[in-house]
Amino acid sequence: MENGDQTKDPMVSCENEAAMKALRKVDAKNIIATALKSLSPKEQEIFQLVHGLDGGCCYTYDEVARILDIGGGRVRCMHADIICILRTLPECQKIEEAMRLVGYGEGFENYDERGWHRWRR
């Protein structure tokens, strides 16, 4: 091996990449948790259920309505309001990227300016 010629150990590279990915996920979860603090407890719960933030599955508006014992229309309306609130935060772009990175579904691009999902559930 010539001077300056370095070979990389693929295992070390793989471990470093996995560690960096894990750190980015932790960072992303912290960004999302901080953003959710700007919401009321009920709004947080709706957002977590719709987007699967509790490590569970994503629920439809009607399923969330049954879980929380409120009307499905109310869930849709509150979720639209939540999207509008989160879009007004300075870190909105970071929130969307964090949600994608962690695998919590889509960002906000599938919602119109009023917060309504473009693909009605």
Secondary structure, DSSP 8 states (H G I E B T S, - for coil): --TT-----HHHHHHHHHHHHHHHHHHHHHHHHHHHTTS-HHHHHHHHHHHTTTSS----HHHHHHHHTS-HHHHHHHHHHHHHHHHHSTTHHHHHHHHHHHT----STTB-TTS-BSS--
